[in-house]
Each structure stands twice: as structure tokens, then as C-alpha cells.
Amino acid sequence: MPYTAIGAVHADPVDPMPTHEDHALLRELSADTVDAILTACGPGSQSPQTIVELRLLGGELAREPRHRSAFCHRNAAYALSVIGVLVPPAAEAMVGHVAELVGAMAPWSTGGQMPNFAASTDPDRLGRCYNEDALHWLRALARRHDPAAVMR
């Protein structure tokens, strides 16, 4: 498969669409965690979500690198991503339902997020994506290489 077709593996849509997303990193996936997810999104839940996805992390992601990087949250064992398409009639319930589901993960959440999941305009989100050290260096790099804030 050519790299240009990699989106087909995950069946990512090729056209833009209105979505609402959120994301949580989890320390563990216990029976209680699974029950909470299925209660919110499983069969019979009337969940408006289009995608509720768990990704197993760990392995190389959990190992400290030889050289510093901006990658944080190596303690997360799983990533929960929730994506809903904002089309009527589900659109009305979407945002609140996503917040409820991610909120229900609080007992198992690391409190962190991956920066490439669940785009947001919330300025506090950077603190959930990066620790203070990484955030300091990323800001310094941005000031040096993007003084006009073109990329921010």
C-alpha cells in the first residue's frame, strides 16, 4: 500500500464534515472503565456518537527516549477518542454527550491529551497536551521560528 493511501486503513473520510471531538488518555482499562463506556455508548444507549475508539498505547510510546522530545504522557495505557458528526437531529445532543462520556472517564484518566486528537480552541488544552518543560521549549521554538505567529 502506498503511503498516500494510509487513510484507507482507518477509513478516514476524504471530504470535510462538521464534527465535534474529544479525547482522554487512560491509565488503565478495567472492567469498570469498559462498563462506563458501554453505558454511555454501547448497545441500547442511544448514543449520538459516530466513533468511540480505544487505542492501546504502551510499548515504544511508554519508553523514555534517549533524546528529549515534546512527547508527553508516556504513562497512558490507552487513548479514548470520541467523534460525532454534527448533523441534525443528533447534533443537538452531541456536544453534551461527548462531555459526559469524557467526564465519566475521570477515575481512569491521566488528565492528559494527545495534541493531534480533538482539536480545540481552549487555551488550557495545551497544558493537557504538554508538561511545563515541553511547553516552555515549544513556546521558545515558536518565538524563534514563527515570530509572526503564522502557525499558531
N, C-alpha and C positions, 0 to 999 in steps of 0.2 A: 504494500500500500504506500503510495507516495505521501510525504508529509503534508502536502496541500490538502489531502483528503482526511486528515486526522479527526476533523469534526464529525465525520460519519460514524466513528466508533461510538461516540456518545449521543449520536442523533441530534446534535445541536441544530437549531433552526438556522437557516441561511438568511432569512429576512428579519428586519427589526420588528419587534412587537412590544406592546406595553406590559411590563412585568413589575412585580414587587417581590423583592428577595430579602432574606435574612439568613444568618449563618451563626452557628455556635460550635466551638471546639469543646469536646467532651473528654474528661479524664478516663472514663470507663463506660462500658455498655453493659449494664446489669439487667437482670430481668425486670426490675422496676423501671429502668430507663426505657426499655422496649415497650413495656405496658403503657407508659406515659405517651410515647409516640403513637402507638396504636390507638389509644383512647382518643387522641386528637385527630389522627389522620387515617386510621385503619378502616376496615370494612364496617359499614353502618355508621360511621362518624359524621357523615355529611360534610366532610372536609372540602373546602373550595380549592385546595392547592392542586397545582398541576404536577409538581415534582417535590417529593420529600426523599432526600437521598442521604445515606450514610456512607462515608468513605473511611476505610481502615487506614490509619496512619501508622506511625512507628517506623521500624526498620531504619533506613538511612536518614529519614526525617528526624528521628529521635537522637541520632548521634551528633555530638558536638563536632563541628568541623575543625580542621587544622588551622584554618584562617578565619578571622571574624567575618560575619555576614549580617545582613539585616533580617535574616530569617529568625523569627522568634517562636515561642510556643512549642518547643520540642517535647513538652510534657503531655501534649494532647494525643490521645489514643485514637480518637475518631473525630470526623468532621460531619456535622449535620447541616445540610443546605436545604432551604425551603424556597420554592419558586412558584409564584402564582401568576397567571395571565390575567391582566386587568380588563376583562370584558364582562359586560352585563350578562346575567344578574350576579355572577359570583364576585365581581369587582367590589361591590359594596361590603362584603364580608371579609375580603382578602387581607387587608392590612391588619385588622384586629386579630384575625385568626393566626397570622404569622407571628404577631407579637405574643399571643397566648402560648403558642407552641414553643417558641424560643424561650419564653419565660418559664415554662414548665420544665425546661432542661437545667434550670439554675442549680439544683442539687448535684448535678454531674458535670457542670460546665467549668472550664478553666477560667472563664471570663474573657478569653481572647478570641480573636477572629483572624482569618487569613485575609490579607489585603485584596486579593484578587477574587473574592467572593462577596456578594451582596453589596454592591456599590451604594454609597450613601453620601449625603451632603452634611451629615452630622460631624462637626469638628471634633467631638470626643472619640469618634471611631478610630482615629489614628492611635490613640492611647490603648485601644483594644487590639490593634494590629501589631504594634511595636513596643518594646520595652523602652525605658527612658534613654538608655545608651544608644540603641539603634536609631531612635527618633532624633536624638541630638545630631548624630552623624549624617542622617538623611537630610535634615534641615541645613546643615553646613554645606553638604554637596549641592543642594538646591540653590542656596545663596551664591555659591561659586559658579555653578554651571548653568543656572537658569535665573539670572538676576531679574529678568523681565517677567518672571512667573508665567511663562508661556505654557509650561507643562503642569502647572498647579491649578 
